[in-house]
Amino acid sequence: MRIHVEDAADQALVAKYQESGQHHIFDDWEDLDSSQRRGLLDALQKIDLGFIQQLIRDHMVSDPDHPPIATPTPPPLISLEDPKRELAREKGLEAIRNGELAIMLLAGGVGTRLGHPGPKGSYPLLPVSQGTLFQLFAESLWKLQKEMGTTIPWWIMTSPSNHQETVQYFRDNNYHGLNSSDVIIEPQEELPVIDARRGRILRSGPGKILFSPDGHGGAIRLLQRNANWFRSRGIKHVYTHQVDNPLAILGDPEFLGLHLLDNSVFSSKAVAKTNPEEKVGVFCQTGEHLRVIEYSELGEEERHRRNDDGELSFRAGNVAMHMIDLEFILGDESGEIPALPMPFHMANKSVRHWYGSEWHESDSPNSVRFETFIFDVLSQAPHALVVEASRDLEFAPVKNSSGNDSPESSRAALQKLWAQWLIEAGIELDLDDQGQPKRTLEISPRLACNVAQLKKVLDQITIPDEGPILIR
């Protein structure tokens, strides 16, 4: 089929795809109007076809070489009681004051499972004000910047599906008081979805390519694409966290300090698993390197093994909070030390796609997606660190509409923590037998992000005699 386009660059683009066996992409060309044709050509221009062909050869045509994995052992772990945490906090505070830290929020999710129509970060989680996850994080960062007397750049990695809504959200809310030039919102890359049998690029409709994001390892790739930005500002470390965990301590100085004291290039927080069958990836040691093993990869004996003190041996659950040394992943400015390569993985999925002027669906996997995992950095790290975190203080994700890891359970964790702060600060509060305040409670991070900050502003706090308690 001959595709007529005027521009020489477009002619070369069409020829490249046709010669690569992807001519089906243009099957509906005659039925497309001029704007649809332009949209298709622009989408094809974005794709690095040579790279996609290499991924297909490596993962679909030939069997990728998977070296045997050494028997996993429990990882070295900085425990909650480690005495060097206090020293580490001071070390971390110094680095933040020196402008060495940036924060990256991984915010590609949408609120569909929560019954929310927008980006997950715009979900109204806060129990009294109905403030959003984005607001909670933005105001926590505002407070940290005020305490440190410095600017901390905030990178927000979106997905192509929620990027424009996220940008508009922050514009509509005046960036929740942050300087807009210090909030950089950028989508992760996406790759075309591939037909599992024929290696063809799939379509999501006439004249439309079916894309999928490049995985949470896309955070590393985004940092690498913006290497000069970080270097020009003297930023040495990036703290990353997920949008669905409101208890994440933004830029945690203690965590940063432990990372620095240990000369780590990639540090991760972990919380103790609640039980052997909790379906969460765990950190372990395999040979010389740390790695994350998914629940399904860990044998039953390892899952249930316990130490002499009764704790699970493989208890260090991955909660997607990391401290990253930029020099390690970016390489050097001269190029003598290259940027860290991120391996791609193949995921088989069932998708609905457009082919031959009709829709095709399958109950079994009929497509391949290529994605990266952020914890693949561990296998290349000369020195990495796992730091234990308290689940009650730092992990209350919002993933499900009800039950565990739901808005209800996350709000309960927030309110329990805020109640503990108030009581420790000397304010009387009625609690139920679960340690929950009997009245709905919320403390704005603009006022305090921890009990030490709360104690400094006690004279500003008035508890109403009845009804919800909103302290801001």
C-alpha positions in Angstrom: 0.0 0.0 0.0 1.4 3.4 -1.0 1.1 6.1 1.6 1.1 9.6 0.1 2.7 12.3 2.3 4.1 15.6 1.1 7.0 16.2 3.5 10.3 14.4 2.8 10.9 13.7 6.5 7.4 12.1 6.7 8.1 10.1 3.5 11.3 8.7 5.2 9.4 7.9 8.4 6.6 6.0 6.6 9.2 4.1 4.6 11.2 3.1 7.7 8.1 1.5 9.3 7.0 -0.2 6.1 10.5 -1.7 5.5 10.5 -2.9 9.1 7.4 -5.0 8.7 5.1 -2.6 10.4 3.1 -1.6 7.3 -0.2 -2.6 9.1 0.1 0.6 11.1 -1.1 2.4 7.9 -4.1 0.1 7.1 -6.6 2.8 7.9 -4.7 5.7 6.3 -7.4 6.4 3.7 -10.1 6.7 6.4 -8.2 9.2 8.5 -8.6 12.9 8.2 -5.6 15.2 8.0 -5.3 15.8 11.8 -5.5 12.1 12.5 -2.8 11.4 9.9 -0.6 14.0 11.5 -1.3 12.6 14.9 -0.2 9.1 13.8 3.0 10.4 12.1 3.9 12.4 15.3 3.3 9.3 17.4 5.6 7.2 15.1 8.2 9.9 15.2 8.4 9.6 19.0 9.3 5.9 18.8 12.9 4.8 18.7 12.2 2.0 16.2 15.7 0.7 16.3 15.6 0.4 20.1 12.2 -1.4 20.0 13.5 -3.8 17.4 16.5 -4.6 19.6 14.1 -5.3 22.6 12.1 -7.6 20.4 15.2 -9.5 19.3 16.6 -9.7 22.9 13.3 -10.8 24.6 11.0 -12.3 22.0 13.2 -13.8 19.2 15.9 -15.2 21.4 15.7 -16.4 25.0 17.4 -13.7 27.2 20.3 -14.9 29.2 19.3 -15.2 32.8 22.3 -16.1 35.0 21.5 -18.3 38.0 20.6 -16.4 41.1 22.6 -17.1 44.2 20.7 -18.5 47.2 19.1 -15.5 48.9 20.0 -14.6 52.5 18.6 -11.9 54.7 20.1 -8.4 53.9 22.2 -6.3 56.2 19.7 -3.8 57.8 20.0 -0.5 59.7 17.5 -1.3 62.5 15.1 1.1 64.1 17.3 1.1 67.2 20.6 1.8 65.5 22.5 4.4 67.6 24.0 6.2 64.6 20.6 7.5 63.5 20.9 10.7 65.6 24.3 11.5 64.1 22.9 10.6 60.7 20.1 13.2 61.1 22.6 16.0 61.6 24.6 14.8 58.6 21.4 14.8 56.4 20.3 18.3 57.6 23.7 19.7 56.6 23.4 18.2 53.1 19.9 19.6 52.7 21.0 23.1 53.9 23.8 22.9 51.3 21.3 22.5 48.5 22.4 18.9 47.7 18.9 17.3 47.7 16.0 17.1 45.3 12.8 15.1 45.7 11.0 13.0 43.1 7.4 12.0 43.5 6.3 9.0 41.4 2.7 10.0 40.5 1.7 8.2 37.3 -1.3 6.5 38.8 -5.0 7.4 38.3 -7.7 7.1 40.9 -9.9 4.6 39.1 -9.8 1.9 41.8 -10.7 4.6 44.4 -13.7 5.8 42.3 -11.8 9.0 41.7 -11.8 10.5 38.2 -8.4 12.3 38.2 -4.8 11.6 39.0 -4.4 9.6 42.2 -2.5 12.5 43.7 -5.6 14.6 43.5 -7.6 12.2 45.6 -9.1 14.1 48.7 -7.6 12.0 51.5 -7.2 14.3 54.4 -10.0 13.6 57.0 -11.2 17.1 57.9 -10.2 19.5 55.2 -10.6 17.0 52.3 -7.1 18.1 51.2 -5.5 15.9 48.5 -2.4 13.8 48.5 -0.7 16.4 46.3 -1.5 19.1 48.9 -0.2 17.0 51.8 3.2 16.5 50.0 3.4 20.0 48.7 2.8 21.5 52.2 5.2 19.1 53.8 7.9 20.2 51.3 7.0 23.9 52.0 7.6 23.3 55.7 10.9 21.5 55.1 12.1 24.3 52.9 11.2 26.9 55.5 12.9 24.9 58.3 16.1 24.5 56.1 16.2 28.0 54.7 16.8 26.6 51.2 15.0 25.6 48.0 14.5 21.9 47.4 13.4 21.1 43.8 10.4 18.9 43.5 10.2 16.7 40.4 6.9 15.0 39.8 6.9 12.0 37.4 3.6 11.6 35.8 2.3 9.1 33.1 1.2 10.3 29.7 -2.4 9.4 30.7 -2.5 11.8 33.7 0.1 14.4 32.8 -2.0 17.2 31.6 -4.5 16.8 34.4 -1.7 16.9 36.9 -0.2 20.0 35.4 -3.6 21.7 35.4 -4.2 20.6 39.0 -1.1 22.4 40.2 -1.8 25.5 38.2 -5.4 25.6 39.6 -4.1 25.3 43.1 -1.2 27.7 42.8 1.2 24.9 43.5 0.0 24.9 47.1 2.2 27.8 48.0 5.4 26.5 46.4 7.4 28.5 43.8 6.2 27.1 40.4 9.7 27.3 39.0 10.8 24.7 41.7 8.1 22.2 40.7 9.0 20.3 37.6 6.3 18.0 36.2 7.4 15.6 33.5 5.9 12.4 32.1 7.7 9.2 32.1 8.5 7.7 28.7 6.2 5.2 27.0 6.9 2.4 24.6 4.7 0.8 22.0 2.9 -2.4 23.0 3.9 -5.4 20.8 1.9 -8.3 19.4 3.1 -11.3 21.3 3.1 -13.6 18.2 4.2 -11.5 15.3 6.2 -8.7 16.9 4.0 -6.0 15.4 3.3 -2.7 17.0 -0.3 -2.7 18.3 -2.8 0.0 17.8 -5.4 1.4 20.2 -7.7 2.5 17.4 -7.6 3.6 13.7 -4.5 5.8 13.4 -3.5 5.4 17.0 -0.5 3.5 18.6 -1.0 1.5 21.8 1.6 2.7 24.3 2.5 1.7 27.9 4.7 3.5 30.4 8.3 2.3 30.9 7.8 1.2 34.5 8.9 2.7 37.8 12.5 2.4 36.6 11.4 5.2 34.3 12.3 7.5 37.3 16.0 6.6 36.7 15.7 7.2 33.0 14.0 10.6 33.6 16.8 11.7 35.9 19.3 10.7 33.2 17.5 12.7 30.5 17.7 15.7 32.8 21.3 15.1 33.9 22.5 18.6 33.0 19.7 20.2 35.0 20.7 18.5 38.2 24.5 19.0 37.6 24.0 22.8 37.0 22.3 23.1 40.4 24.8 21.1 42.4 22.3 18.5 43.4 23.9 15.3 44.5 21.1 13.1 45.9 17.4 12.5 45.0 14.8 11.1 47.4 12.0 9.2 45.6 8.6 8.1 46.9 5.2 7.0 45.7 2.1 9.2 45.5 -0.1 6.7 47.3 1.8 6.8 50.6 0.8 9.9 52.7 3.2 8.9 55.6 6.3 9.2 53.4 8.7 11.6 55.2 9.8 14.0 52.3 13.5 14.3 52.1 14.0 12.5 55.4 17.2 14.0 56.8 17.9 10.9 58.9 17.6 8.6 55.9 19.8 10.9 53.8 22.4 11.0 56.6 22.5 7.2 56.9 22.9 7.0 53.1 25.9 9.4 53.4 27.5 7.9 56.5 27.4 4.4 54.8 28.8 5.7 51.5 25.8 4.1 49.8 24.9 4.9 46.2 21.4 3.6 46.4 19.5 3.3 49.7 16.0 2.0 50.4 13.6 2.0 53.2 11.9 -1.3 54.3 9.2 -2.1 56.7 8.8 -5.4 58.6 6.3 -7.7 56.9 3.1 -8.3 58.9 3.1 -12.0 58.2 5.0 -14.6 56.1 2.2 -14.5 53.4 2.0 -10.7 52.9 2.4 -10.2 49.2 5.2 -7.7 49.1 8.7 -7.8 47.6 11.5 -8.2 50.1 15.1 -7.1 50.1 17.6 -9.9 50.3 21.3 -10.5 49.6 22.3 -12.7 46.6 26.0 -13.0 46.2 27.6 -9.6 46.5 24.6 -7.6 45.8 21.2 -6.6 47.3 18.1 -7.3 45.3 14.3 -7.3 45.7 12.7 -10.7 45.4 9.0 -10.7 44.7 6.7 -12.7 47.0 6.1 -15.4 44.3 9.9 -15.9 43.9 10.6 -16.6 47.6 10.3 -20.2 48.6 7.9 -21.3 51.4 10.8 -22.2 53.7 12.4 -18.7 53.3 9.0 -17.0 53.7 8.4 -18.6 57.1 12.0 -18.7 58.4 12.5 -16.8 61.7 15.5 -15.6 63.6 16.2 -16.5 67.2 14.3 -13.5 68.4 11.2 -14.7 66.6 11.2 -12.1 63.8 10.9 -13.2 60.2 14.3 -13.5 58.6 13.1 -12.2 55.2 11.0 -9.4 56.7 12.4 -6.3 54.9 9.4 -5.4 52.8 10.0 -2.9 49.9 8.0 0.3 50.3 9.4 2.2 47.3 11.2 4.9 49.2 14.8 5.4 47.9 17.8 7.7 48.3 19.8 7.9 45.1 23.3 9.1 44.5 23.2 11.0 41.2 26.8 10.6 40.2 26.3 6.8 40.3 23.3 6.8 37.9 24.1 9.8 35.7 27.8 9.1 35.1 30.2 12.0 34.7 29.8 15.1 32.7 32.7 14.2 30.3 31.1 10.9 29.4 34.1 8.9 30.5 31.8 7.2 33.0 28.6 6.4 31.2 25.1 6.7 32.6 23.8 3.5 34.4 22.0 1.2 31.9 18.6 0.2 33.0 17.6 -3.4 31.9 14.2 -3.9 30.4 11.8 -6.7 31.3 9.1 -8.3 29.2 5.6 -8.5 30.6 2.9 -10.5 28.9 -0.6 -8.9 29.1 -4.0 -9.3 27.6 -5.1 -6.2 25.8 -7.8 -5.0 23.5 -6.4 -3.7 20.2 -7.3 -2.6 16.7 -6.3 -4.7 13.7 -7.8 -5.4 10.3 -10.5 -2.7 10.8 -11.9 -4.5 13.9 -11.3 -4.9 17.6 -9.4 -8.0 18.9 -9.6 -9.3 22.4 -8.2 -12.3 24.2 -8.6 -13.9 27.6 -5.0 -15.1 27.5 -1.9 -12.8 27.1 -1.7 -11.5 23.6 0.8 -8.7 23.9 4.2 -7.8 25.3 5.1 -4.6 27.2 8.6 -3.6 28.0 9.3 -2.0 31.4 12.1 -1.2 33.8 12.2 -1.6 37.6 13.9 0.9 39.8 15.3 -1.7 42.1 17.3 -3.2 39.2 19.8 -0.5 40.2 20.7 -2.7 43.2 22.5 -5.3 41.1 24.8 -2.7 39.7 25.4 -0.8 42.9 28.9 -1.1 44.4 27.4 -0.4 47.8 23.7 -0.2 48.7 21.9 0.1 52.0 18.5 -1.0 53.5 17.1 1.1 56.3 14.3 -0.2 58.5 11.3 2.1 58.8 8.3 1.9 61.2 5.2 0.8 59.3 3.0 2.8 61.8 5.0 6.0 61.2 5.9 5.8 57.5 3.7 3.5 55.5 -0.1 3.7 55.0 -0.7 3.3 51.3 -3.9 4.1 49.4 -4.4 1.3 46.9 -7.8 -0.3 47.3 -11.3 1.2 47.6 -12.0 -0.6 50.9 -10.3 -2.8 53.5 -6.5 -2.9 53.9 -4.5 -0.2 52.1 -7.7 1.9 51.5 -8.5 5.5 52.1 -10.2 4.5 55.4 -7.1 2.6 56.7 -4.8 5.3 55.5 -6.8 8.1 57.2 -6.8 6.0 60.4 -3.0 5.7 60.3 -2.7 9.5 59.8 -5.0 10.3 62.7 -3.4 7.8 65.0 0.0 9.4 64.3 -1.3 13.0 64.8 -3.0 12.0 68.1 0.4 10.6 69.3 2.1 13.9 68.5 -0.5 15.9 70.4 -0.3 13.6 73.5 3.5 13.6 73.5 3.3 17.4 73.2 1.2 17.5 76.4 -2.3 18.0 74.9 -5.0 15.8 76.3 -7.0 13.8 73.8 -9.6 11.1 74.2 -8.6 7.9 72.4 -10.4 4.6 71.7 -9.0 1.2 72.6 -7.3 1.1 69.2 -5.4 4.3 69.9 -7.5 6.3 67.5 -8.8 9.8 68.5 -12.5 9.7 69.2 -12.9 12.9 67.2 -11.8 13.4 63.6 -8.4 14.9 63.6 -6.1 16.6 61.1 -2.8 18.5 61.5 -1.6 20.6 58.6 2.0 20.0 57.6 2.4 23.7 57.2 2.2 23.9 61.0 4.1 20.7 61.8 5.5 17.6 60.1 6.7 15.9 63.4 6.2 16.1 67.1 9.3 18.3 67.6 7.9 20.9 65.3 4.5 20.7 66.9 6.0 21.4 70.4 7.4 24.7 69.0 3.9 26.0 68.1 1.8 24.8 71.1 0.8 28.4 71.8 -0.9 28.5 68.4 -3.0 25.4 69.0 -6.6 25.6 70.3 -8.7 22.4 70.6 -12.4 23.1 70.0 -14.8 21.7 72.7 -16.6 19.5 70.2 -16.6 18.4 66.6 -13.7 17.7 64.2 -10.2 19.0 65.2 -8.4 20.8 62.4 -5.0 22.2 63.5 -3.4 24.6 60.9 
